[in-house]
Amino acid sequence: MRFLVAPFLLAAVCTAHAVALPVTTALGYDDARHLLTRTGFAATQAEIERYAGLTREQAVKKLLAESTRTALTPPPSWAADSDVFAQRPGVGASEMERKRFQEEETRKGLELRGWWVTEMLSTPSPLTERMTLFWHNHFVSSQQKVKLAELMYRQNVTLRANALGDFGELLHAVARDPAMVVYLDSVQNRKGTPNENFAREVMELFTLGEGQYSEQDIKEAARAFTGWSIDRSTGEFTFRRLIHDDGVKTVLGRSGKRDGDQVLDILLAERQTGEFITRKLWREFVSPNPDDAEVKRIAERFRESRYDIKSALYALLTSDAFYAAENRATLIKSPIDLVVGTLRQFDMRPSATIPFAVAAAAMGQNLFAPPNVRGWRGQDAWINSTTLLARKQFLDRMFRAGDGGSQTFLATDTSMVQPPGRSIMPAGAQDPDAIRQIQFRRAMDRGLNSVHFDRTAWFEQFSSPANSVGHARAAIRLLLATAPQNSLDLQEEPLGLVRSIVLDAAYQLK
Amino acid sequence: MTAKPTMDRRGFLKISASTPLLAFPFGFATPVAHAAVPAAADYDKVLVLIELKGGNDGLNTLVPFADPAYYVLRPKLAVSRDRVIALTDSVGLHPSLEPLFPLWKERELAVLQGVGYPEPNLSHFRSIEIWDTASKSAEYMQEGWLTRTFAAAPTPASFAADGVIIGSPDLGPLAGGGTRTIALSNTQQFLRQSRLATPEGEPHNKALAHILKVEADIMQAALRLSADYPFRTEFPQTAFGNAIRTASQVIANRAGVAVVRVTLSGFDTHNAQYATQARLLSDLADGIVALKGALVELERWHRSLVLTYAEFGRRPKENLSNGTDHGTSSVHFALGGRVAGGLYGEQPSLDRLSGDGNTSYAIDFRSVYATVLERWWGVPSSGVLNGRYTALPMLRS
């Protein structure tokens, strides 16, 4: 006799605790789960147990206090090299040298992705990595254009160091970050022939938001950033006085012989900047539909704190809106949420993490290479027929016993993680690039197959008796943000049960 | 013992996917799947897009063999005059495109010269985004031009999908918004994977509703697509030939699709271009000939329009690595039973290149889109394209 539970019954189970609570009330299991899932990568039973019982205020303070400014995982060995920048092929380099250089940077780029995924898996502060990723998607740079993995690494370090710090400092740091200087063409911005790319994006995407400035403001601001460049041997930021335009500029109605830093300060002084960032944080953590009055209230606190990012997060994560029942399960997991969250949740310890970075890329989130300067659009845009099937195939793979030869990547297009020169190579039988592609995919498949899910140990964390319906209910409550959409068989054997839960549409939500 | 519901559906799917008749009780209004097409938009006519990824060299595709400037710019890469398949006394096709010559003679091949746009962008990623979204050069749009088309003039609900993207992870002109787009590499594999779709549920928010919609799109396509039409046409044994076979299988289904997009990759020929491009153009020509064969078998050739496109062409002056760098406007092909064959636009002047050595354009790519919208499907184009672009007279009624 099997016991089937209708989705509506589980809906009652899952939302019973999701009522708004005053700040001083202790977080219940579901509230703690919600807070940790939204601010990290999934939430394990042990983590939830550590937070349940704290007040909202205590819980959020604890989360913020545990944030860090540096990664624990040692970077790839090449990241510390200071002369790599000088090894780029020069003007007279042969095609062979160029190709070798490009392949080398591709390899480094993959190591870098693996390094970040390792950090996400092992960090004691998932919020730090979530915020680093948030800023990576705000201050977008892509290795597709920057090319040098070293610069992408350095930018990641800068983003993490300021991820929960001072937004003003972060903006100033990013503006002179070498990867950004290359990505938004500041290198080409010279007196007399300004390149407006950075000036436009700093207003449209980094601070004010679209429509809050004029084309003339962009032209004037671009002049202020002339001469912001990088040193051709070290790859460090450098200011080139000779090509800087030191004349009078008028930006947002304010005139003077402004330099780039002063223009950034003008942008930071605008009320709109605080609201723009707060609105984006709301979409990241609370719901797809920011509440205007609440955004204004929180943005005000953000500004009063002189752009202390922790203050904004504290206000956001203790708000009634954050815990409101109608905002639960309204966000779609990013590919990184799904991949890293699944590995963390089930305590799977991969021997290599690059294949998991590549798996996320195949689902549409290639770390260090957002699609364009606007970043990943997120939410609904994460899910189309290709990416949804890629997600499900990945999950199916993770929870299938005795299927060591599964070939997820051989059947998937991984061209998005290759540099442009190679991704557009044809796949002919004699083509060495095609052969390498196949070898690469095989290696990725071996990596995915290396993880192990210890279902006995995992189910032991629940207090209910083993292999009971109570066990199944506890697993569903831990794994899903809302009721399962399919009828689940609660007496299915453990592996099959977990597979059914993660393949349910509700597992895509957080 | 209660069987698991998903097992029921999986079993059902397996049968129905290979047995089209079984699908009729599940939503097909009439055995003639295209009967419900609204008079306003004639999606019974299929559009097949072929993306030449990487940026095909237009100058060596349609060769201006009578122009001395061509041989000056291309001392190593020029196609010698005696090898060109002359179409007129001044231009001709690359020898690898010889299989297309019969289509030219039958006036089913329109050659669109100098297709491009103002203020061209030379980045692969950005320029293909401009083409895919039909945006202006400095305008960022989220939705593909076909996504906007199907939002303005939906396809019949009985269709298997609005569009099918073959062998590429990005949805290109079908990205964003609410289209029913399916991406697959081959139909059998898609049918196998689709068993993981679980479209049941009562969405109580927009995010869940979106996921369930995509699951349902996968199911609908899986139910209505089959992979076993017995073509007599022989498809080339190449990656592109396989993609053309898949495209033909998709079009063979009785439930319609409005658009199929296939991709031929490898045109970013910065070095040693001659052999690479010759092989790619040969793949392209053989693929198109096979596609025509399949569509004629299906009696769909007169209701099919095949169009090539790419992010850009290549720079007229060859580089020092026997290749060419990123360029601007390029030549493209339109083929089909209703195409009015001939030359359109004009060959870009090689005497008046821009500061960075690139060509100007003769046909705005959005005019090609306007032609598809207005003359092929009968959909007004100015709303979709955010402006008025003159349709080309390249289709016969």
Boltz contact constraints between the chains, C-beta under 6 A:
constraints:
  - contact:
      token1: [A, 2]
      token2: [B, 2]
      max_distance: 6.0
  - contact:
      token1: [A, 95]
      token2: [B, 271]
      max_distance: 6.0
  - contact:
      token1: [A, 95]
      token2: [B, 321]
      max_distance: 6.0
  - contact:
      token1: [A, 330]
      token2: [B, 205]
      max_distance: 6.0
  - contact:
      token1: [A, 330]
      token2: [B, 207]
      max_distance: 6.0
  - contact:
      token1: [A, 332]
      token2: [B, 207]
      max_distance: 6.0
  - contact:
      token1: [A, 380]
      token2: [B, 210]
      max_distance: 6.0
  - contact:
      token1: [A, 383]
      token2: [B, 211]
      max_distance: 6.0
  - contact:
      token1: [A, 383]
      token2: [B, 214]
      max_distance: 6.0
  - contact:
      token1: [A, 385]
      token2: [B, 182]
      max_distance: 6.0
  - contact:
      token1: [A, 385]
      token2: [B, 183]
      max_distance: 6.0
  - contact:
      token1: [A, 385]
      token2: [B, 214]
      max_distance: 6.0
  - contact:
      token1: [A, 385]
      token2: [B, 218]
      max_distance: 6.0
  - contact:
      token1: [A, 386]
      token2: [B, 169]
      max_distance: 6.0
  - contact:
      token1: [A, 386]
      token2: [B, 183]
      max_distance: 6.0
  - contact:
      token1: [A, 388]
      token2: [B, 214]
      max_distance: 6.0
  - contact:
      token1: [A, 389]
      token2: [B, 193]
      max_distance: 6.0
  - contact:
      token1: [A, 392]
      token2: [B, 196]
      max_distance: 6.0
  - contact:
      token1: [A, 396]
      token2: [B, 196]
      max_distance: 6.0
  - contact:
      token1: [A, 413]
      token2: [B, 169]
      max_distance: 6.0
  - contact:
      token1: [A, 416]
      token2: [B, 169]
      max_distance: 6.0
  - contact:
      token1: [A, 420]
      token2: [B, 124]
      max_distance: 6.0
  - contact:
      token1: [A, 424]
      token2: [B, 53]
      max_distance: 6.0
  - contact:
      token1: [A, 424]
      token2: [B, 54]
      max_distance: 6.0
  - contact:
      token1: [A, 424]
      token2: [B, 265]
      max_distance: 6.0
  - contact:
      token1: [A, 424]
      token2: [B, 266]
      max_distance: 6.0
  - contact:
      token1: [A, 424]
      token2: [B, 268]
      max_distance: 6.0
  - contact:
      token1: [A, 425]
      token2: [B, 266]
      max_distance: 6.0
  - contact:
      token1: [A, 426]
      token2: [B, 265]
      max_distance: 6.0
  - contact:
      token1: [A, 426]
      token2: [B, 266]
      max_distance: 6.0
  - contact:
      token1: [A, 427]
      token2: [B, 239]
      max_distance: 6.0
  - contact:
      token1: [A, 485]
      token2: [B, 200]
      max_distance: 6.0
  - contact:
      token1: [A, 485]
      token2: [B, 201]
      max_distance: 6.0
  - contact:
      token1: [A, 486]
      token2: [B, 198]
      max_distance: 6.0
  - contact:
      token1: [A, 486]
      token2: [B, 200]
      max_distance: 6.0
  - contact:
      token1: [A, 487]
      token2: [B, 5]
      max_distance: 6.0
  - contact:
      token1: [A, 489]
      token2: [B, 4]
      max_distance: 6.0
  - contact:
      token1: [A, 505]
      token2: [B, 201]
      max_distance: 6.0
  - contact:
      token1: [A, 505]
      token2: [B, 211]
      max_distance: 6.0
  - contact:
      token1: [A, 505]
      token2: [B, 212]
      max_distance: 6.0
  - contact:
      token1: [A, 508]
      token2: [B, 211]
      max_distance: 6.0
  - contact:
      token1: [A, 509]
      token2: [B, 207]
      max_distance: 6.0
